[in-house]
Amino acid sequence: MAIAPSTARGAEHAARAARERSRATDRTEPFDLAGVVEDLAADWERWAARVGVIPFEETLG
């Protein structure tokens, strides 16, 4: 199964943003996984709103 171009671009964007955050972070600071997850969730929500994805919760009823 092929990955849709828009999904691939989104994954590339998220990976690039994570690398940039990683480079910008002082290496003496602990890794903030929760912050990365929050950033990815916000990116997903912006993308979903732009392309018109219906949230799973809304499909339930």
N, C-alpha and C positions, 0 to 999 in steps of 0.2 A: 504494500500500500504506500503510495507516494504522499509526501507531506505537501499540503497546499502552500503555494508561494507566500501567501500572506502570513501563514503560521511560521514558515521558515524565517521570514523577515522579522517577525516578532521575536522569535527565539534568538536570532542574531543580535537584535537590538538589546534584548535583555542581557545576553552574555557580554556584549560590549559595555553596557552600562555597569554591570557588575565588575568588570575588569577596571574600568575607570574609577569606580568607588574604591576598589582594592588598592590601586596605585595612589590614590589621594589620601588614604588612611595611614596614619602613623603606625609603623609596625610594632610599636610598643603597646598599642592599645589592644585589648582583647577583641576577637572577632565577634561582630554583632549579627548573629544569624537571624534573630527576630527582626532586626531592621531591614535586612536583605529581603526577607519574606514579605514584610509590609510593603517595601518598594515594588516588589514583583506583583503583589496583589493590586496595588494602585495602578501599575502599568497595565495589568490585565483589565481592570475596570474601565480605564480610559479607552483601551482598544475595543472592548466589547461595546461601549457606548457609541463609539465612532462607526462601527460596522453593523450595529443593530442586533447584537446577540441577546437573546432572551435569557435572563438569569434562571437557573434551574429551579429556584424556590418559586418563581412565578408560574412555572409549568405544572406545578403540583395542584393548583386549584384555586 
